[in-house]
Amino acid sequence: MDDRALGMQFSPQEMARLRAAASVAEPVVVHELTSPAARRRLAEAEVLITSWGCPRIEPEVLRAAPRLRAVLHAAGSVRSHITDAVFDRGILVTTAADANAEPVVHFTLAAILWAFKKAPFLANDARRFRDDWAYVDGRGELSGVGRTVVVVGFSRIGSRLVKLLRDLDLARVLVVDPVADPAAILAAGGEPATLADALPQADVLSLHAPALPETRHMIGAAELAALPRDAVLVNTARGSLVDTAALEAACGAGLHAILDVTDPEPLPADSPLYTLPNVMLTPHIAGSLGSEARRMSALALTELERYAAGLPPLAPITRHSLAVQA
């Protein structure tokens, strides 16, 4: 992992727990897997605990790690470092994505509640129109009850969000996910729907699909045009799900958007999304940051303790599941 991840996730408390669960030699932490020091450790290692900044575990890395049996990821997606060669060797892979889902769900719920009231956009209007509150009538419906939220992706985050919205009893929730079990969607409080049917009904469109070749630009000009006039797009998933040029045009024409992720990140300095009063931009902060990230290392350490005790993993990743996950 890189130094930033190490500093956020492994305080003396986590390091003490690590040493209690496993035999730990020096160096404990490496930032690459090719130096003589790293290769000496790889030759001995049965378990790797990884996080942000881990290089790809290619076949030549595995050849240097004949004893490796598990890669326990203390962050979310393993896509950047887990290769087919890892699965070919039968190595256990786990993720702490469930722990990362919690702050994203909370951030997204807050964004949706703000979207109902158009709060970020009215805040921008308040800076411009300081002597008259007539601008409050220019952002469409401001009720927080009886609205329709369209959730695209019944994922770790999407499914939790559906349940929270059900518990608040504020909104009808339509769920778009062609691979999810319709019964599971109904049990969570959502209604299965197709994207084409759901978009024209959306007061809020919230994206939670993984970044895959099949999902790139799944929300383009046609999909944005299908949204109602005063709808709000919320994206706390991946910027590549949305065609940025189409989004800039749609927001220029009046679509509201709350964007924690963009494509690219950051946006070019001349993007109109920076200055439009109907757009709220945040710098990819919905996921685990600071002390939140320690919940992810705690989950990875729990996986280590379970592995050492011969117990099954809590959150395994397989070749098949990785094909449909972020």
C-alpha positions in Angstrom: 0.0 0.0 0.0 1.1 3.6 -0.3 2.1 5.9 2.5 -1.3 7.7 2.6 -3.2 4.4 3.0 -0.8 3.2 5.7 -1.1 6.4 7.7 -4.9 6.5 7.5 -5.5 2.8 8.2 -2.8 1.3 10.4 -2.3 3.1 13.7 -0.4 1.4 16.5 -3.7 -0.2 17.5 -4.1 -2.0 14.1 -0.4 -2.9 14.0 -0.8 -4.5 17.5 -3.7 -6.5 16.3 -1.8 -7.6 13.2 1.1 -8.8 15.3 -1.2 -10.7 17.6 -2.8 -12.5 14.6 0.3 -13.3 12.5 4.0 -13.7 12.4 5.3 -10.4 11.1 8.9 -9.8 9.9 10.6 -6.7 8.6 9.9 -4.8 6.5 6.3 -5.0 7.5 5.1 -2.6 4.8 6.3 -2.4 1.2 5.2 0.0 -1.5 6.3 -2.2 -4.5 6.9 -5.8 -5.2 10.1 -5.9 -7.2 12.9 -4.7 -5.0 15.2 -7.3 -3.3 13.7 -6.4 0.1 10.2 -6.9 -1.2 11.1 -10.1 -2.9 12.7 -11.5 0.3 9.4 -10.9 2.1 7.3 -12.3 -0.7 9.3 -15.5 -0.6 8.1 -15.9 3.0 4.6 -14.5 2.9 1.5 -16.6 3.3 -0.8 -13.6 3.4 -0.7 -10.1 1.8 -2.8 -7.3 3.3 -3.2 -4.7 0.6 -4.8 -1.3 0.2 -4.7 1.7 -2.0 -1.5 1.9 -4.0 -0.9 -1.9 -4.3 0.8 -2.7 -7.6 -0.7 -5.4 -9.8 0.0 -9.0 -8.7 1.2 -10.3 -12.0 2.5 -13.9 -12.6 6.1 -12.8 -12.0 5.1 -11.5 -8.6 3.4 -14.8 -7.8 6.5 -16.8 -8.9 8.4 -14.9 -6.2 5.7 -15.8 -3.6 5.4 -19.6 -3.6 3.8 -19.7 -0.1 1.1 -17.1 -0.8 -2.4 -18.3 0.0 -4.4 -15.1 0.6 -4.7 -11.5 -0.4 -6.8 -9.5 2.1 -7.7 -6.1 0.7 -8.2 -3.3 3.3 -10.0 -1.1 0.8 -12.8 -1.5 -1.8 -12.3 -2.6 -5.4 -9.6 -5.2 -6.0 -9.8 -4.6 -9.8 -6.6 -2.6 -10.0 -4.3 -5.2 -8.5 -5.8 -8.6 -8.6 -5.1 -10.5 -11.9 -6.4 -13.8 -13.4 -3.1 -15.3 -12.3 -4.2 -14.9 -8.6 -7.4 -16.8 -9.2 -5.5 -19.4 -11.3 -3.4 -20.2 -8.3 -6.4 -20.6 -6.1 -5.4 -17.8 -3.8 -8.1 -16.5 -1.5 -9.1 -12.8 -2.2 -11.2 -10.7 0.2 -12.3 -7.1 0.2 -13.3 -4.5 2.8 -15.8 -3.0 0.4 -18.7 -3.6 2.8 -17.0 -1.2 5.3 -16.4 1.3 2.6 -20.1 1.2 1.6 -21.3 2.7 4.8 -20.0 6.3 4.4 -20.9 6.3 0.7 -24.5 5.3 1.6 -24.7 8.0 4.2 -23.3 10.6 1.9 -25.7 9.5 -0.9 -28.7 9.6 1.4 -27.8 13.1 2.5 -27.4 14.1 -1.2 -30.9 12.7 -2.0 -32.5 14.5 0.9 -30.9 17.7 -0.2 -31.9 17.0 -3.8 -35.6 16.8 -2.8 -35.4 20.3 -1.4 -32.9 21.5 -4.1 -30.8 22.8 -1.2 -27.3 23.0 -2.9 -28.8 24.9 -5.8 -30.9 27.3 -3.8 -27.7 27.9 -1.7 -26.1 29.1 -4.9 -29.1 31.2 -5.8 -29.0 32.8 -2.4 -25.5 34.2 -3.1 -26.8 35.8 -6.3 -30.2 37.0 -5.3 -29.7 38.5 -1.9 -32.5 40.9 -1.6 -35.5 38.8 -2.7 -36.5 35.2 -2.0 -38.5 34.8 -5.2 -35.8 32.5 -6.5 -37.2 29.8 -4.3 -39.9 29.2 -6.9 -37.4 28.6 -9.7 -36.2 25.1 -8.8 -39.3 23.0 -9.2 -40.9 20.8 -6.5 -39.3 21.2 -3.1 -41.3 18.5 -1.2 -39.5 15.8 0.6 -42.4 13.4 0.6 -43.9 11.2 -2.1 -41.0 11.6 -4.5 -39.5 8.9 -6.8 -35.9 7.9 -6.6 -34.4 5.7 -9.3 -31.4 3.7 -8.1 -29.2 2.2 -10.8 -27.3 -0.7 -9.5 -28.5 -2.9 -6.6 -24.9 -3.2 -5.4 -23.5 -3.1 -1.8 -24.2 0.6 -1.7 -27.4 0.6 -3.9 -29.1 -2.1 -1.8 -28.3 -0.4 1.5 -29.6 2.9 0.1 -32.9 1.3 -1.0 -33.4 -0.1 2.5 -32.7 3.3 4.1 -35.1 5.1 1.8 -37.7 2.4 2.7 -37.2 2.9 6.4 -37.6 6.7 6.0 -40.8 6.1 4.0 -40.1 9.3 1.9 -39.9 8.0 -1.6 -41.0 5.4 -4.1 -37.8 3.6 -5.2 -37.4 2.1 -8.6 -34.3 -0.1 -9.0 -32.6 -0.7 -12.3 -30.2 -3.7 -12.3 -30.5 -6.4 -15.0 -28.5 -9.0 -12.9 -30.1 -8.5 -9.5 -32.8 -10.8 -8.2 -36.2 -9.1 -8.4 -37.3 -10.8 -5.2 -34.3 -9.3 -3.3 -35.2 -5.8 -4.7 -38.8 -6.2 -3.6 -37.7 -7.4 -0.1 -35.5 -4.3 0.3 -38.4 -2.0 -0.5 -37.7 -1.3 -4.1 -39.5 -2.0 -7.4 -37.6 -3.6 -10.3 -37.7 -1.5 -13.4 -35.9 -1.0 -16.7 -33.9 2.1 -17.3 -36.2 3.3 -20.1 -39.3 3.0 -17.9 -37.7 4.5 -14.8 -36.0 7.6 -16.1 -39.1 9.6 -17.0 -40.4 9.0 -13.4 -37.2 10.1 -11.6 -37.2 13.0 -9.2 -33.7 11.8 -8.3 -31.5 9.5 -10.3 -28.8 7.9 -8.1 -26.0 5.9 -9.7 -24.5 2.8 -8.0 -23.3 0.6 -10.9 -19.7 -0.7 -11.2 -17.3 0.8 -13.7 -17.2 -1.9 -16.4 -16.8 -1.7 -20.2 -20.5 -2.5 -20.4 -21.5 0.4 -18.1 -19.3 3.1 -19.6 -21.5 6.1 -20.5 -24.6 4.1 -19.7 -26.1 7.6 -18.9 -25.7 9.6 -22.1 -27.6 12.3 -23.9 -30.7 10.2 -24.6 -30.9 9.1 -20.9 -30.4 12.6 -19.6 -33.0 13.9 -22.0 -35.5 11.3 -20.7 -35.4 12.8 -17.1 -38.1 15.2 -16.0 -37.3 18.9 -16.2 -36.4 19.4 -12.5 -34.8 16.1 -11.8 -31.5 15.7 -10.0 -28.7 13.3 -11.0 -26.6 12.1 -8.0 -23.4 10.2 -8.8 -21.3 8.8 -5.9 -20.3 5.8 -7.9 -17.9 6.2 -10.9 -17.6 9.2 -13.2 -17.3 6.9 -16.3 -21.0 5.9 -15.9 -22.0 9.3 -17.4 -21.0 10.8 -20.7 -19.4 14.0 -19.4 -20.0 16.0 -22.6 -23.6 15.0 -22.6 -23.8 15.9 -18.9 -22.3 19.4 -19.4 -24.9 20.0 -22.1 -27.8 18.8 -20.0 -26.8 20.8 -17.0 -26.3 23.8 -19.2 -29.9 23.3 -20.2 -31.1 23.1 -16.6 -30.6 19.5 -15.3 -29.6 19.5 -11.6 -26.6 17.4 -10.6 -24.8 16.4 -7.3 -21.5 14.9 -8.4 -18.9 13.4 -6.1 -17.2 11.6 -9.0 -16.5 12.8 -12.6 -14.8 11.6 -15.7 -12.0 12.6 -15.7 -11.1 13.5 -12.1 -10.6 16.3 -11.6 -12.5 17.9 -14.5 -10.7 20.2 -16.9 -10.4 23.7 -15.5 -12.7 25.0 -18.2 -15.6 22.6 -17.6 -18.9 24.5 -17.2 -19.8 22.1 -14.4 -17.6 24.2 -12.1 -19.7 27.3 -12.5 -23.3 26.2 -13.2 -25.5 27.1 -10.2 -27.5 23.9 -10.7 -24.4 21.7 -10.1 -22.8 20.7 -6.8 -19.3 19.2 -7.1 -17.3 17.5 -4.4 -13.8 16.0 -4.7 -14.6 12.3 -4.4 -15.1 12.4 -0.7 -18.1 10.0 -0.2 -16.0 7.0 0.4 -13.8 6.2 3.4 -11.5 9.0 4.5 -9.5 9.6 7.6 -10.8 7.6 10.6 -13.5 6.0 8.4 -10.7 4.1 6.6 -9.8 2.3 9.8 -13.1 0.4 9.6 -11.7 -1.1 6.4 -8.4 -2.2 8.0 -10.4 -3.6 10.9 -12.4 -5.7 8.5 -9.2 -6.9 6.7 -7.7 -7.9 10.1 -10.9 -9.8 11.0 -10.5 -11.7 7.7 -6.9 -12.4 8.8 -8.0 -13.7 12.1 -10.6 -15.9 10.5 -8.1 -17.3 8.0 -5.7 -18.1 10.8 -8.5 -19.9 12.7 -9.6 -21.9 9.6 -12.9 -20.0 9.3 -14.5 -19.1 6.0 -14.0 -15.5 4.8 -16.7 -12.9 5.3 -16.3 -11.1 1.9 -14.5 -13.3 -0.7 -14.0 -12.2 -4.2 -14.1 -14.7 -7.0 -13.2 -14.5 -10.7 -16.9 -14.5 -11.5 -17.9 -11.9 -8.9 -15.1 -9.6 -9.9 -16.5 -9.6 -13.5 -19.7 -7.8 -12.3 -18.3 -5.7 -9.4 -16.5 -2.4 -9.2 
